[in-house]
């Protein structure tokens, strides 16, 4: 029998690899996970979300950021790339890192079949460890369905939206997003 040793990477090794890699990769407490490419629907929805957030939040203290910036989750030693994040005021960098942030208010994930379970469970649990995080949107790419989790004093409140005629009120940034705009350019 052959013993296979799984290679573990230090955070410093990961960061050196990530800086020169042509592929986006996440850090999961010693493991490097290469991100797979998205679909056309996924890309369009991500673009629509960042554009909508940027337009609605212009001239406010809120700043939306796309998936190019890594979110560092200290408690779990994870570096991940949400599809979109919104920050309230100054963005807190992880030390002197210009590519890692710590304090999103709102996180958006566009669900993919390969990541949906992880986004709903483990990733959501990890996100909840960040004190600034208070609203989470899970956007389905195969049907008009957005699930919203909003932090309340008694826990997380769930609501879902499944009509292209409806709008979603985002408590954390006090704006409404039209489902028809989130899914602009998407055919089901």
Secondary structure by P-SEA (a helix, b strand, c coil): cbbbbbbbbcaaaaaaaaacccbbbbbcccbbbbbbbbcaaaaaaaaaaaaaaaaaaccccbbbbcccbbbbbcccbbbbbccbbbbccccccccccccccccccbbbbbcccccccccccaaaaaaaccccccbbbbbbcccbbbbbbbbccccbbbbbbccccbbbbbcccbbbbbcccccccccc
